[in-house]
Amino acid sequence: MSLFRYILRRLLLLIPVLFGITVTAFALTHLVPRNPVYALVGTFADQALIDATVKRYGLDQPLPVQYGRYLSQLLQGDLGTSIRTGRPVIEEIAYRLPATLELTTLALIIAVVAAVALGTLAALRRGKLVDHLARLLALTGNSLPEFWLGLLFVFLFYYLLQWAPPPIGRIPSQVAPPMTITGLYLVDALLTGNGGALWAALTQLALPVLTLAFVIMAPIMRTVRANVLEGLNAPYVRCAEAHGLRRGRVLRTYLLRNALLPVITLLAIIYGYLLGGAVLVEKVFSWPGLGQWAADAIVNQDYPVVQAFVLLAALFYVLIYLVADVALALIDPRIRY
């Protein structure tokens, strides 16, 4: 099977998955214990206002009709209006999505680089001091909750040492954000040559990025170490060394390429989790991302926002797994067949 046909088949399989996601997101507003109408009109509204609101939003119609209208709005890019802010949900997503992408992507890049380096070194020095330190680091990262680690970093680096700025969001209030091009402050500051905004955004990113990177580095490091240890005794590695190839070339060309295959799937799982699961870190650092936005919507019973977030998070997972599948097919031709 060619790579193009493989990708096409994976895209076709997304259709029923996306349909199931829309059904789940729609069902959320009808399974909550509290009537969603009260979130629109308030708890103490009179019956006449409640009846008018029910009729206005078509909530008196059969569920299949309501779902059909919801699906039609989705196809037109309409995700509804936030009850709390009165703004279209799509505008809220456009504002908050770049903040989450910037935070999670940087954290993932740092975690992968550190985890691959430390995991490989620990496997090559098995039983030595560096191996014990790497395993202790992985155990610590698996054990510490990210919100507690974030609070510890704030207390240490901001309050005691005063090396970091206060945790007040993406950029200090006294610094103007860069001109919006992509919504990513680092990228926009680079594109516009705004050195002040670039440095301010980097300093604000430092602690939340390190918090997330430290936590997600642990499972990646353990996976890399285990796969490299297994590969060191594999026949293809021993054969390459028997033919006189240098150890460095064997590691780069043969061992790491095979050892990192399971890591790609793990990265897809972690990245999908980070896009919606970094809510505690966003809360600690007042980061205006998707996680904090969804948590506030749940507390305030802002059902259109919750519905849109579930849809968006599930869509991210599906797309990330698709990218991971294609990457694995590019690296390992056996998968395509």
Contacts in CASP RR format, 6 or more apart in sequence:
PFRMAT RR
TARGET T0000
AUTHOR 0000-0000-0000
METHOD contacts of the structure
MODEL  1
MSLFRYILRRLLLLIPVLFGITVTAFALTHLVPRNPVYALVGTFADQALI
DATVKRYGLDQPLPVQYGRYLSQLLQGDLGTSIRTGRPVIEEIAYRLPAT
LELTTLALIIAVVAAVALGTLAALRRGKLVDHLARLLALTGNSLPEFWLG
LLFVFLFYYLLQWAPPPIGRIPSQVAPPMTITGLYLVDALLTGNGGALWA
ALTQLALPVLTLAFVIMAPIMRTVRANVLEGLNAPYVRCAEAHGLRRGRV
LRTYLLRNALLPVITLLAIIYGYLLGGAVLVEKVFSWPGLGQWAADAIVN
QDYPVVQAFVLLAALFYVLIYLVADVALALIDPRIRY
1 9 0 8 1.000
1 336 0 8 1.000
1 337 0 8 1.000
2 336 0 8 1.000
3 329 0 8 1.000
3 330 0 8 1.000
3 336 0 8 1.000
6 326 0 8 1.000
6 329 0 8 1.000
6 335 0 8 1.000
6 336 0 8 1.000
7 326 0 8 1.000
7 329 0 8 1.000
10 322 0 8 1.000
10 325 0 8 1.000
10 326 0 8 1.000
11 322 0 8 1.000
14 318 0 8 1.000
14 322 0 8 1.000
17 318 0 8 1.000
18 315 0 8 1.000
18 318 0 8 1.000
21 310 0 8 1.000
21 311 0 8 1.000
21 314 0 8 1.000
21 315 0 8 1.000
21 318 0 8 1.000
22 70 0 8 1.000
22 71 0 8 1.000
22 74 0 8 1.000
22 311 0 8 1.000
23 67 0 8 1.000
24 310 0 8 1.000
24 314 0 8 1.000
25 307 0 8 1.000
25 308 0 8 1.000
25 310 0 8 1.000
25 311 0 8 1.000
25 314 0 8 1.000
26 66 0 8 1.000
26 67 0 8 1.000
26 70 0 8 1.000
26 307 0 8 1.000
28 303 0 8 1.000
28 306 0 8 1.000
28 307 0 8 1.000
28 310 0 8 1.000
29 36 0 8 1.000
29 303 0 8 1.000
29 306 0 8 1.000
29 307 0 8 1.000
30 36 0 8 1.000
30 63 0 8 1.000
32 301 0 8 1.000
32 303 0 8 1.000
34 301 0 8 1.000
36 59 0 8 1.000
36 301 0 8 1.000
36 303 0 8 1.000
37 50 0 8 1.000
37 53 0 8 1.000
37 54 0 8 1.000
37 57 0 8 1.000
37 59 0 8 1.000
38 45 0 8 1.000
38 50 0 8 1.000
39 83 0 8 1.000
39 301 0 8 1.000
39 302 0 8 1.000
39 303 0 8 1.000
40 53 0 8 1.000
40 57 0 8 1.000
40 83 0 8 1.000
41 49 0 8 1.000
41 50 0 8 1.000
41 53 0 8 1.000
45 53 0 8 1.000
53 59 0 8 1.000
54 60 0 8 1.000
58 66 0 8 1.000
58 69 0 8 1.000
59 66 0 8 1.000
73 79 0 8 1.000
73 80 0 8 1.000
74 311 0 8 1.000
77 90 0 8 1.000
78 88 0 8 1.000
78 90 0 8 1.000
79 88 0 8 1.000
79 89 0 8 1.000
79 90 0 8 1.000
79 93 0 8 1.000
79 304 0 8 1.000
79 307 0 8 1.000
79 308 0 8 1.000
79 311 0 8 1.000
80 88 0 8 1.000
80 89 0 8 1.000
80 90 0 8 1.000
80 304 0 8 1.000
80 308 0 8 1.000
81 87 0 8 1.000
81 88 0 8 1.000
81 89 0 8 1.000
81 304 0 8 1.000
82 88 0 8 1.000
82 89 0 8 1.000
82 92 0 8 1.000
82 297 0 8 1.000
82 302 0 8 1.000
82 304 0 8 1.000
82 305 0 8 1.000
83 300 0 8 1.000
83 301 0 8 1.000
83 302 0 8 1.000
83 303 0 8 1.000
83 304 0 8 1.000
83 305 0 8 1.000
84 296 0 8 1.000
84 297 0 8 1.000
84 300 0 8 1.000
84 302 0 8 1.000
84 305 0 8 1.000
85 92 0 8 1.000
89 304 0 8 1.000
89 305 0 8 1.000
89 308 0 8 1.000
92 293 0 8 1.000
92 305 0 8 1.000
93 290 0 8 1.000
93 308 0 8 1.000
93 312 0 8 1.000
95 288 0 8 1.000
96 288 0 8 1.000
96 289 0 8 1.000
96 290 0 8 1.000
96 293 0 8 1.000
97 289 0 8 1.000
97 290 0 8 1.000
98 182 0 8 1.000
98 183 0 8 1.000
98 184 0 8 1.000
98 185 0 8 1.000
99 170 0 8 1.000
99 287 0 8 1.000
99 288 0 8 1.000
99 289 0 8 1.000
99 290 0 8 1.000
100 275 0 8 1.000
100 276 0 8 1.000
100 278 0 8 1.000
100 282 0 8 1.000
100 287 0 8 1.000
100 289 0 8 1.000
100 290 0 8 1.000
100 291 0 8 1.000
101 184 0 8 1.000
101 275 0 8 1.000
102 170 0 8 1.000
102 184 0 8 1.000
102 185 0 8 1.000
102 186 0 8 1.000
102 205 0 8 1.000
103 205 0 8 1.000
103 208 0 8 1.000
103 209 0 8 1.000
103 212 0 8 1.000
103 278 0 8 1.000
103 281 0 8 1.000
103 282 0 8 1.000
103 287 0 8 1.000
103 289 0 8 1.000
104 212 0 8 1.000
104 271 0 8 1.000
104 274 0 8 1.000
104 275 0 8 1.000
104 278 0 8 1.000
106 205 0 8 1.000
106 209 0 8 1.000
106 213 0 8 1.000
107 208 0 8 1.000
107 209 0 8 1.000
107 210 0 8 1.000
107 211 0 8 1.000
107 212 0 8 1.000
107 213 0 8 1.000
107 216 0 8 1.000
107 274 0 8 1.000
108 213 0 8 1.000
108 216 0 8 1.000
108 267 0 8 1.000
108 270 0 8 1.000
108 271 0 8 1.000
108 274 0 8 1.000
110 209 0 8 1.000
110 210 0 8 1.000
110 213 0 8 1.000
110 217 0 8 1.000
111 212 0 8 1.000
111 213 0 8 1.000
111 214 0 8 1.000
111 216 0 8 1.000
111 217 0 8 1.000
111 220 0 8 1.000
112 220 0 8 1.000
112 263 0 8 1.000
112 267 0 8 1.000
114 213 0 8 1.000
114 217 0 8 1.000
114 221 0 8 1.000
115 217 0 8 1.000
115 218 0 8 1.000
115 220 0 8 1.000
115 221 0 8 1.000
115 224 0 8 1.000
116 220 0 8 1.000
116 224 0 8 1.000
116 256 0 8 1.000
116 260 0 8 1.000
116 263 0 8 1.000
118 134 0 8 1.000
118 137 0 8 1.000
118 221 0 8 1.000
119 134 0 8 1.000
119 221 0 8 1.000
119 224 0 8 1.000
119 225 0 8 1.000
119 228 0 8 1.000
120 224 0 8 1.000
120 225 0 8 1.000
120 228 0 8 1.000
120 251 0 8 1.000
120 256 0 8 1.000
120 259 0 8 1.000
121 130 0 8 1.000
121 134 0 8 1.000
122 130 0 8 1.000
122 131 0 8 1.000
122 134 0 8 1.000
122 135 0 8 1.000
122 221 0 8 1.000
122 225 0 8 1.000
123 131 0 8 1.000
123 224 0 8 1.000
123 225 0 8 1.000
123 226 0 8 1.000
123 228 0 8 1.000
123 229 0 8 1.000
123 232 0 8 1.000
124 228 0 8 1.000
124 232 0 8 1.000
125 131 0 8 1.000
126 229 0 8 1.000
134 221 0 8 1.000
134 225 0 8 1.000
135 222 0 8 1.000
135 225 0 8 1.000
137 217 0 8 1.000
137 218 0 8 1.000
137 221 0 8 1.000
138 217 0 8 1.000
138 218 0 8 1.000
138 219 0 8 1.000
138 221 0 8 1.000
138 222 0 8 1.000
139 218 0 8 1.000
140 218 0 8 1.000
141 214 0 8 1.000
141 215 0 8 1.000
141 217 0 8 1.000
141 218 0 8 1.000
142 218 0 8 1.000
142 219 0 8 1.000
144 214 0 8 1.000
144 215 0 8 1.000
145 280 0 8 1.000
146 211 0 8 1.000
146 212 0 8 1.000
146 215 0 8 1.000
146 278 0 8 1.000
146 280 0 8 1.000
146 281 0 8 1.000
147 280 0 8 1.000
147 281 0 8 1.000
147 283 0 8 1.000
147 284 0 8 1.000
149 211 0 8 1.000
149 214 0 8 1.000
149 215 0 8 1.000
150 207 0 8 1.000
150 208 0 8 1.000
150 211 0 8 1.000
150 281 0 8 1.000
150 284 0 8 1.000
150 285 0 8 1.000
151 284 0 8 1.000
153 164 0 8 1.000
153 207 0 8 1.000
153 210 0 8 1.000
153 211 0 8 1.000
154 164 0 8 1.000
154 167 0 8 1.000
154 207 0 8 1.000
154 284 0 8 1.000
154 285 0 8 1.000
157 163 0 8 1.000
157 164 0 8 1.000
157 207 0 8 1.000
158 164 0 8 1.000
158 165 0 8 1.000
158 166 0 8 1.000
158 167 0 8 1.000
158 207 0 8 1.000
164 203 0 8 1.000
164 206 0 8 1.000
164 207 0 8 1.000
165 172 0 8 1.000
165 200 0 8 1.000
165 203 0 8 1.000
165 204 0 8 1.000
166 172 0 8 1.000
167 207 0 8 1.000
167 208 0 8 1.000
167 284 0 8 1.000
167 285 0 8 1.000
167 286 0 8 1.000
168 204 0 8 1.000
168 286 0 8 1.000
169 204 0 8 1.000
169 285 0 8 1.000
169 286 0 8 1.000
169 287 0 8 1.000
169 288 0 8 1.000
170 177 0 8 1.000
170 185 0 8 1.000
170 201 0 8 1.000
170 204 0 8 1.000
170 205 0 8 1.000
170 287 0 8 1.000
170 288 0 8 1.000
171 177 0 8 1.000
171 185 0 8 1.000
171 197 0 8 1.000
171 200 0 8 1.000
171 201 0 8 1.000
171 204 0 8 1.000
172 200 0 8 1.000
172 204 0 8 1.000
175 196 0 8 1.000
175 197 0 8 1.000
175 200 0 8 1.000
176 197 0 8 1.000
177 185 0 8 1.000
177 188 0 8 1.000
177 197 0 8 1.000
178 185 0 8 1.000
178 188 0 8 1.000
178 189 0 8 1.000
178 191 0 8 1.000
178 192 0 8 1.000
178 194 0 8 1.000
178 197 0 8 1.000
178 198 0 8 1.000
178 201 0 8 1.000
179 188 0 8 1.000
179 192 0 8 1.000
179 194 0 8 1.000
180 188 0 8 1.000
181 187 0 8 1.000
181 188 0 8 1.000
181 191 0 8 1.000
181 192 0 8 1.000
182 188 0 8 1.000
182 191 0 8 1.000
185 197 0 8 1.000
185 198 0 8 1.000
185 201 0 8 1.000
186 198 0 8 1.000
186 201 0 8 1.000
186 202 0 8 1.000
186 205 0 8 1.000
188 194 0 8 1.000
188 197 0 8 1.000
189 195 0 8 1.000
189 196 0 8 1.000
189 197 0 8 1.000
189 198 0 8 1.000
189 201 0 8 1.000
190 198 0 8 1.000
207 285 0 8 1.000
208 281 0 8 1.000
208 282 0 8 1.000
208 284 0 8 1.000
208 285 0 8 1.000
208 287 0 8 1.000
211 281 0 8 1.000
211 284 0 8 1.000
211 285 0 8 1.000
212 274 0 8 1.000
212 278 0 8 1.000
212 281 0 8 1.000
216 270 0 8 1.000
216 274 0 8 1.000
219 266 0 8 1.000
219 270 0 8 1.000
220 263 0 8 1.000
220 266 0 8 1.000
220 267 0 8 1.000
220 270 0 8 1.000
223 262 0 8 1.000
223 263 0 8 1.000
223 266 0 8 1.000
224 259 0 8 1.000
224 260 0 8 1.000
224 263 0 8 1.000
227 258 0 8 1.000
227 259 0 8 1.000
227 260 0 8 1.000
227 262 0 8 1.000
227 263 0 8 1.000
228 255 0 8 1.000
228 256 0 8 1.000
228 259 0 8 1.000
230 259 0 8 1.000
231 237 0 8 1.000
231 255 0 8 1.000
231 258 0 8 1.000
231 259 0 8 1.000
232 255 0 8 1.000
234 255 0 8 1.000
234 258 0 8 1.000
236 254 0 8 1.000
236 258 0 8 1.000
237 250 0 8 1.000
237 254 0 8 1.000
237 255 0 8 1.000
240 250 0 8 1.000
240 254 0 8 1.000
241 247 0 8 1.000
241 250 0 8 1.000
257 331 0 8 1.000
261 328 0 8 1.000
261 331 0 8 1.000
261 332 0 8 1.000
264 324 0 8 1.000
264 327 0 8 1.000
264 328 0 8 1.000
264 331 0 8 1.000
265 324 0 8 1.000
265 328 0 8 1.000
267 324 0 8 1.000
268 320 0 8 1.000
268 321 0 8 1.000
268 323 0 8 1.000
268 324 0 8 1.000
271 320 0 8 1.000
272 313 0 8 1.000
272 316 0 8 1.000
272 317 0 8 1.000
272 320 0 8 1.000
275 290 0 8 1.000
275 313 0 8 1.000
275 316 0 8 1.000
276 290 0 8 1.000
276 291 0 8 1.000
276 294 0 8 1.000
276 309 0 8 1.000
276 313 0 8 1.000
277 291 0 8 1.000
278 291 0 8 1.000
279 291 0 8 1.000
279 292 0 8 1.000
279 294 0 8 1.000
279 295 0 8 1.000
281 287 0 8 1.000
282 288 0 8 1.000
282 289 0 8 1.000
282 291 0 8 1.000
282 292 0 8 1.000
283 292 0 8 1.000
283 295 0 8 1.000
286 292 0 8 1.000
290 309 0 8 1.000
290 312 0 8 1.000
290 313 0 8 1.000
291 309 0 8 1.000
293 305 0 8 1.000
293 309 0 8 1.000
294 305 0 8 1.000
294 306 0 8 1.000
294 309 0 8 1.000
296 302 0 8 1.000
297 303 0 8 1.000
297 305 0 8 1.000
297 306 0 8 1.000
297 309 0 8 1.000
298 306 0 8 1.000
325 335 0 8 1.000
328 335 0 8 1.000
329 335 0 8 1.000
329 336 0 8 1.000
END
